[in-house]
Amino acid sequence: PLGEDILVLSDDDSFASNIEVAPCVPEIAEKEDTLETLTLVETPHSRTIEEVTEFLKKDVKKFVKTLIYNVDGKAVAVMVRGDRDVNETKLRKLLEANSVELADPAMVMAATNAEIGFAGPVNIQCPLYADEEVLYMYNFVVGANKTGYHYTGVNQKDFTLTGHGDLRNIQEGDKNPNGEGVVHFAHGIEVGNTFKLGTKYSKALDLQYLDQNNQLQYVWMGSYGIGPARAMAALAEQNADENGINWPKDLAPFQVAVVIISMKDEEQVRIGNELHDALQAQGIEVVLDNRDERPGVKFKDMELIGVPFRITIGRGVAEGKVELKSRTGDSIEVPVTEVIDKLKELL
């Protein structure tokens, strides 16, 4: 796949977003006629969602995970449905926190009185937040804050939330946040970004201006960036094949490579050097491969680098000819005296 970023795209082309910020539409569970009673159940050797669902023989959508996070040095519990993952970017934004990371075993024990894998919302000793999808669930299973135990028949009346919001990662097949249908994922490379900074830094710097009413106002700021290195990486990936990079002509590090097959052949060396100098004199970006290497090594390196054209100086010079080959594989024999003009036509 192209790129390390996951892009969320709707099937109807009405929505596109990075997975880190893509909003989620809650899946609303069908309301059940009877609210069950909170029941403590022993679940030995069952820490993970997979292990507990197998032990209790229940659908994963009837489970709620409670994860303990270290938020600026303090424990915070976050609830998401069993098959969902917490989006730490959204959590950081909701809590206006500087640092958000999963808590270590000691912090988990202090907040839950249990080992990792058994945290739950009932009587938990730290602030408790829930992904809004949890608000539409009934009679679900949670950790019991007791090692080796879970609660079944859990409902909102059994715990007290500090807050709630969109706190999960969107998944393939979820509802399109911007219309009908569902979303799918694709990979991409972030080559540019924009950030709304607002007045955060202008207040810190006391950066103000006089408005039309002659009143002082803080400057609103934004950040807009393009990463040239990332743009080049995207182009390299998009234009690569099994032999290496296939740069567009205007972006290649060199427009043509002059490759001398035998450095022991004085005529090949002379023609190669003369062609190199003549190409440079006409403003064509050229690299001369005069290494004492096998021809296959030289050819492979030029393909790997992605030079669009290659002039091969070989045995044909005895007849006044050289090979002109494109990176895509097309090659022709051309008289030495005509090769520069022919190259210009192709460039």
FENDASUL-V789640 format. One record per residue. N is the residue number from 1. OMEGA is omega in degrees with one decimal (999 if undefined). Layout:
n=N omega=OMEGA
n=N omega=OMEGA
//
This chain:
n=1 omega=-177.1
n=2 omega=172.5
n=3 omega=-178.0
n=4 omega=180.0
n=5 omega=176.2
n=6 omega=179.0
n=7 omega=178.5
n=8 omega=-175.7
n=9 omega=177.0
n=10 omega=-179.8
n=11 omega=-179.3
n=12 omega=176.6
n=13 omega=179.4
n=14 omega=-174.4
n=15 omega=173.9
n=16 omega=-177.5
n=17 omega=167.1
n=18 omega=-176.6
n=19 omega=-177.4
n=20 omega=-175.2
n=21 omega=-177.1
n=22 omega=178.3
n=23 omega=-177.6
n=24 omega=174.2
n=25 omega=-177.9
n=26 omega=171.1
n=27 omega=-174.4
n=28 omega=179.7
n=29 omega=178.2
n=30 omega=-177.2
n=31 omega=-177.8
n=32 omega=-175.2
n=33 omega=-175.1
n=34 omega=173.8
n=35 omega=-176.5
n=36 omega=178.1
n=37 omega=177.7
n=38 omega=-175.6
n=39 omega=178.2
n=40 omega=-176.7
n=41 omega=176.5
n=42 omega=-179.5
n=43 omega=-175.6
n=44 omega=176.4
n=45 omega=-178.9
n=46 omega=-178.7
n=47 omega=-175.0
n=48 omega=176.9
n=49 omega=-178.7
n=50 omega=-178.7
n=51 omega=-177.9
n=52 omega=178.2
n=53 omega=178.6
n=54 omega=-177.8
n=55 omega=-176.4
n=56 omega=178.9
n=57 omega=178.6
n=58 omega=177.4
n=59 omega=-178.2
n=60 omega=179.6
n=61 omega=175.6
n=62 omega=179.5
n=63 omega=172.4
n=64 omega=175.5
n=65 omega=173.1
n=66 omega=-177.1
n=67 omega=-179.9
n=68 omega=-179.8
n=69 omega=170.4
n=70 omega=-177.3
n=71 omega=-177.7
n=72 omega=175.2
n=73 omega=-179.1
n=74 omega=-178.6
n=75 omega=175.0
n=76 omega=179.0
n=77 omega=-178.6
n=78 omega=-178.8
n=79 omega=172.0
n=80 omega=177.7
n=81 omega=-171.8
n=82 omega=-178.1
n=83 omega=-179.1
n=84 omega=176.1
n=85 omega=178.2
n=86 omega=174.2
n=87 omega=-174.2
n=88 omega=176.0
n=89 omega=178.3
n=90 omega=179.7
n=91 omega=179.6
n=92 omega=-179.4
n=93 omega=-179.7
n=94 omega=-176.3
n=95 omega=-176.9
n=96 omega=-175.0
n=97 omega=175.0
n=98 omega=-176.0
n=99 omega=177.1
n=100 omega=176.3
n=101 omega=179.1
n=102 omega=-177.4
n=103 omega=176.3
n=104 omega=-176.7
n=105 omega=-178.9
n=106 omega=178.8
n=107 omega=176.9
n=108 omega=179.8
n=109 omega=-179.7
n=110 omega=-177.0
n=111 omega=-171.2
n=112 omega=-173.0
n=113 omega=-178.7
n=114 omega=176.2
n=115 omega=176.6
n=116 omega=179.7
n=117 omega=-177.3
n=118 omega=178.3
n=119 omega=178.3
n=120 omega=-173.9
n=121 omega=-173.3
n=122 omega=178.3
n=123 omega=179.8
n=124 omega=-172.8
n=125 omega=176.5
n=126 omega=177.0
n=127 omega=-174.2
n=128 omega=178.3
n=129 omega=-179.1
n=130 omega=167.3
n=131 omega=-172.1
n=132 omega=177.7
n=133 omega=179.9
n=134 omega=-178.4
n=135 omega=-178.8
n=136 omega=-179.7
n=137 omega=-178.6
n=138 omega=172.0
n=139 omega=-175.9
n=140 omega=-177.1
n=141 omega=176.9
n=142 omega=170.8
n=143 omega=-174.3
n=144 omega=-174.6
n=145 omega=178.1
n=146 omega=-175.8
n=147 omega=178.7
n=148 omega=-177.3
n=149 omega=172.7
n=150 omega=171.6
n=151 omega=168.7
n=152 omega=179.1
n=153 omega=-176.3
n=154 omega=175.9
n=155 omega=-173.8
n=156 omega=-179.2
n=157 omega=-174.7
n=158 omega=179.9
n=159 omega=-178.5
n=160 omega=-179.3
n=161 omega=170.3
n=162 omega=179.9
n=163 omega=178.5
n=164 omega=-180.0
n=165 omega=176.5
n=166 omega=-172.0
n=167 omega=-176.2
n=168 omega=172.7
n=169 omega=173.0
n=170 omega=-179.2
n=171 omega=176.4
n=172 omega=-178.0
n=173 omega=175.6
n=174 omega=179.6
n=175 omega=175.6
n=176 omega=-179.5
n=177 omega=-171.7
n=178 omega=-179.2
n=179 omega=-177.9
n=180 omega=175.1
n=181 omega=-174.8
n=182 omega=-178.7
n=183 omega=171.9
n=184 omega=-175.8
n=185 omega=171.0
n=186 omega=178.9
n=187 omega=179.4
n=188 omega=177.3
n=189 omega=178.4
n=190 omega=-179.6
n=191 omega=178.3
n=192 omega=177.9
n=193 omega=173.9
n=194 omega=178.2
n=195 omega=173.1
n=196 omega=-178.1
n=197 omega=179.9
n=198 omega=-178.7
n=199 omega=-176.7
n=200 omega=-176.3
n=201 omega=179.4
n=202 omega=175.4
n=203 omega=179.5
n=204 omega=-178.7
n=205 omega=-175.3
n=206 omega=-178.7
n=207 omega=-174.9
n=208 omega=176.6
n=209 omega=176.4
n=210 omega=179.4
n=211 omega=-175.7
n=212 omega=178.4
n=213 omega=-180.0
n=214 omega=178.4
n=215 omega=178.1
n=216 omega=177.5
n=217 omega=175.9
n=218 omega=179.5
n=219 omega=173.1
n=220 omega=-173.2
n=221 omega=174.1
n=222 omega=177.8
n=223 omega=-176.5
n=224 omega=-174.4
n=225 omega=171.7
n=226 omega=-179.5
n=227 omega=179.6
n=228 omega=-179.4
n=229 omega=178.0
n=230 omega=177.4
n=231 omega=177.6
n=232 omega=178.3
n=233 omega=178.6
n=234 omega=178.7
n=235 omega=179.8
n=236 omega=-179.7
n=237 omega=-178.0
n=238 omega=-174.8
n=239 omega=-179.7
n=240 omega=171.5
n=241 omega=-175.0
n=242 omega=-178.3
n=243 omega=-178.9
n=244 omega=-177.8
n=245 omega=176.6
n=246 omega=-173.3
n=247 omega=165.2
n=248 omega=-173.6
n=249 omega=-175.0
n=250 omega=-175.9
n=251 omega=-178.2
n=252 omega=179.3
n=253 omega=173.8
n=254 omega=178.0
n=255 omega=-177.9
n=256 omega=174.2
n=257 omega=172.7
n=258 omega=-174.9
n=259 omega=177.0
n=260 omega=-175.9
n=261 omega=-176.8
n=262 omega=177.4
n=263 omega=177.5
n=264 omega=-179.8
n=265 omega=-174.9
n=266 omega=-179.3
n=267 omega=177.0
n=268 omega=-179.6
n=269 omega=-179.5
n=270 omega=-179.3
n=271 omega=-179.7
n=272 omega=179.6
n=273 omega=179.8
n=274 omega=177.9
n=275 omega=179.0
n=276 omega=-178.3
n=277 omega=-179.5
n=278 omega=178.0
n=279 omega=178.4
n=280 omega=-178.7
n=281 omega=-180.0
n=282 omega=174.8
n=283 omega=178.6
n=284 omega=-179.0
n=285 omega=-171.6
n=286 omega=173.3
n=287 omega=-180.0
n=288 omega=177.1
n=289 omega=179.8
n=290 omega=177.9
n=291 omega=176.3
n=292 omega=-178.2
n=293 omega=175.6
n=294 omega=179.7
n=295 omega=-178.6
n=296 omega=178.6
n=297 omega=-179.8
n=298 omega=-179.7
n=299 omega=-177.6
n=300 omega=-179.3
n=301 omega=179.3
n=302 omega=176.1
n=303 omega=-179.6
n=304 omega=178.6
n=305 omega=177.9
n=306 omega=177.6
n=307 omega=-172.8
n=308 omega=-177.7
n=309 omega=179.5
n=310 omega=172.2
n=311 omega=-177.1
n=312 omega=179.0
n=313 omega=-177.0
n=314 omega=-176.3
n=315 omega=-178.3
n=316 omega=-179.2
n=317 omega=177.3
n=318 omega=177.4
n=319 omega=178.4
n=320 omega=-177.2
n=321 omega=173.9
n=322 omega=177.7
n=323 omega=173.4
n=324 omega=-173.9
n=325 omega=176.4
n=326 omega=179.4
n=327 omega=-179.0
n=328 omega=173.9
n=329 omega=179.9
n=330 omega=179.9
n=331 omega=177.6
n=332 omega=172.0
n=333 omega=-174.5
n=334 omega=172.7
n=335 omega=-179.1
n=336 omega=-176.3
n=337 omega=-176.1
n=338 omega=-170.2
n=339 omega=-179.1
n=340 omega=178.2
n=341 omega=179.0
n=342 omega=178.5
n=343 omega=179.2
n=344 omega=177.8
n=345 omega=-177.4
n=346 omega=178.7
n=347 omega=999
//
